[in-house]
């Protein structure tokens, strides 16, 4: 397919949702008979491939770098462990399972030391 302008309607459906989610740039010429380029068609083919793999439009937007609207960094989920009123440990939730097991073991050890001051005897406290 050449890079000359084509009407996407001859190739596929383009919904306003695709454009609103920054999945697809707006047409070169707007209005009735909107005109898109071959670049638009390649992007649309990518979107369709991801949809065929079961991804949602939001997931596709993240994958293609067209995060919705605000250009904010991707949100990160955290696990908060309140070990004592004055001690909270925050761990990224997307850590690997083996790493999370290591961290939970270390937290259990730390918790036992915090709850039982006699357990921490002999340690140098500043």
N, C-alpha and C positions, 0 to 999 in steps of 0.2 A: 504494500500500500504506500502511495506517495505521501509526502508531507503537505500536499495541498489541502486546503480546507475541505472538510466533509461535514455533512449533517449527521450527528450521532443517531438521530432517529432511524436512519437507514441501517444502523449497526445494532443498536440496543436501546433499552430504556435508560434514561438518565433522570433520576429523581432529584428533587430539590434537597432531599436529605443528604445525598452524596455531596452536593456542593456545600450545604450548610455545615456539615461535619468536616469540612476541609479535605474531603477525600478526593475531590475533583475540582479543579479551578473552574471558575465561571466561563461561559462561552466567549469566544472572540467577538461575536456579534450576538447581542441579546435580543429578546423578544420572540415573536412568532418566527419560526424557522431559524432558531438559534444555530450558530455555526461553531463547530469544534474542530480541533486539529487532530492529526494522527497521534500526537502526544497524549491528547485526551483519551483516545481510543486505547492506547497501550495501558494507560492508568486504569481505565475501566475494565480491561481484561484482567489486570492484577486484582482489582476489587472482586470481580466475579470468581476468580480462582480461590481467593481467601474465603469468600462466602460458601463456595462448594466444599471447602474443608471445614465448614461449620463455625467460622468466626463471625462475631457480631460486627456491626458497623463501628462501634466504639473500639473494639479490639483491632479492627483493620486500620482505623485512624491512627492508633498508637503505633502499629507495626509500620505503617507507611510514613510516619513522622508528621502526620497532619492532626496532631492532638486538637481536640475541639476547642475552638475559640480563644481562650485566654493566653495561650502560649506559656502556661505554667509548667513547671517540672512535674513529672509523673508522681502521683501520690505514693507514699510508702506506708505500709502497715507495720505497726510496732506491737510487740508484746511487752506489757508492763508488769513487773513483779514487785509488789510492795512487800518487802521483807520485814520492815519495821516502820513505825510512823515517820522516821527520819531517813529511811533508806529505800529508794526505789531504783530498780535496775531495768533499763529499757533495751530490748533486743529486737533487731529487725526480724519480722515474721517470715521473710523469704529466705532466711538462712537454710542451709541444707539440713535434712533430718539428722544426720550424724552429728553435725555441729550443734544443733539444738539439744541433742541428748547430752553432749559434753557440757554445754552451758547449764542445763538443768541440774546436772550432777554437781557442778561447781556452786550453783546457787543453793542447792540443798546443804552443802557443806558450809557455805557462808551463813545461811540461815541458822544452822545449829550453833555456830559460833556466836552469832548475835543473841540468840535466845538463851544460851548457857554461858555466862561470863567465865565460869570455872574452866570451861573447855579451852578458853583462850589463855590460860595461865602460862607464865613463862615467856610470853611474847613481849616484845618491847613496845610499849604504848607511849606515844609522844604526847 
